[in-house]
Amino acid sequence: MKREILRMERVTYVEQGNMKLKNFNMAIYEGEIVGLVPINNLGLDALLQLLQKNLPLYYGYVYYRDHMVNWWGQSNREWNRISIIKNESILAENMTVADNIFVLRPGFKKWLIQKRVLKLQLAPFLEEIGVDISPDTYVSDLTRFEKIVVELLKAAIAGNRLVALYDVNTFISGMELERLHQMIRDYAKRGISFLYITAHFEETKRLCERTAMFTNGRIIKYLYPAKEGSNEMFLCGLEGFDSQIRKQRERHISSQKGGPAFQVKALSTYFIQDLSFSVSSGECLILQDLDNRIFDDLVDVLSGKEQPQSGKIQIEGRETRCKYDRRVAIIREFPAKKMLFSYMSYLDNLCFTLDHRLPGIWNSARMRKSIYQECSLIQQQSDLSRGSVDKLTRRQKYDLIYARILLQNPKVVFCVQPFNGAEMSLRIHICELLEMLLDKGIAVVILAVNLADSLALADRLIKIKDGKNFLEYAREDFENLPDSVPWKFV
């Protein structure tokens, strides 16, 4: 009989008067890989907090490794030896790999740190998982994938018996994801349990023994793909998301007009080497960076923050330096956090990039309010014009950001990992927002590491390796992509 590593029994958790989890039940056994697909994110952050720290419960019990660590009558607020790996790394950037794994480990009490000894201790662990990372390397010099590996290694060496991975597929490449999956399987054979959180049920089918469907702070159903043996049974309850993505894919017809609306020729920076691509009006192009290295450089050049070492950028056939050029728009990764200004009103956030079209807009509150009332994307929302953007829901923040881009009316929009951190329902809405831009004849370039979701909209895909063009796929060639890519068929 397998040993139970974690059990959450009838857990109800309330935070600032809002119920985050309600009668939540979950059990994870030794060496088990359990998937969790959030249909929406309500309660997900609370679940991750409760895994790591014993916060006061409204009701319920939490058991970890056969011991009751938290219950509704008393919470000790102590930390559990459970690791959570997600986009924001918890590693100390200015310390080496060996220091992060050993020196920052709970229980490390040595006064003198012998780096040679730490390197010798770490070497067999790195060799065991087949990763070539020097113990002397500073974390700031690691790729995102290598940081995940170090965090996973740190959890194993520290003796943590449960590791939760949250949306890691959105910021590492497909090849790196396969390597990570193999590491997870290897560690699971040694008794470490995993909670794998992702918005893609296809991914959990390949990795997990069972998958929990999570919505509104509860698990509504467990799916067992290996036992049921059919994709139809596994996708039970998910037809809404799947059909919406397929409908989006089938509805999108490229409206390319004439020559390219935006063109990059032989662009080179520190990480980019002789990169060239073009995109036409109404076309959706995906740039997939197989090394996850060029996006910062490319965004800096497109925003005019940095000048390229060589190459040129053209908009409708004319060269531009991009600086202050409102014909180019950038939607950054995690835009709800990075593209809104809490010290500015809703209306000012909406009109932030509109002064090139209406020079007098900042002198006329009436003009800004009129724009708000006429913007079809936000008409369905209640009157938010005087409210703070901090009080908006995530969906309302996305609507505000895309409405700003629509009013800016650029020739091309670059979207950096647009689906990163979004739950299933929000991913559908982001697809609709991107489709709206395409329908307006705006060229869309998606900068992605993982192809999931993005292919539903794409007309072309360019894979980039070592900072330069590697492979290009037209829409009719998407069927030649690996089987692990969802919704690839045309």
Secondary structure, 3 states (H helix, E strand, C coil): CCCEEEEEEEEEEEECCEEEEEEEEEEEECCCEEEEEECCCCCHHHHHHHHHECCCCCEEEEEECCEEEEECCECCCCECCEEEECCCCCCCCCCEHHHHHHHCCCCCCCCCCCHHHHHHHHHHHHHHHCCCCCCCCEHHHCCHHHHHHHHHHHHHHHCCCEEEEECHHHCCCHHHHHHHHHHHHHHHHCCCEEEEECCCHHHHHHHCCEEEEEECCEEEEEECHHHHCCHHHHCCCCHHHHHHHHHHHHHCCCCCCCCCCEEEEEEECCCCCCEEEEECCCCEEEEEECCCCCHHHHHHHHCCCCCCCEEEEEECCEEECCCCCCCEEEECCCHHHHCCCCCCEHHHHHCCCCCCCCCCHHHCHHHHHHHHHHCHHHCCCCCCCCCEHHHCCHHHHHHHHHHHHHHHCCCEEEEECCCCCCCHHHHHHHHHHHHHHHHCCCEEEEEECCCCCHHHCCCEEEEEECCEEEEEEEHHHHHHCCCCCCCCCC
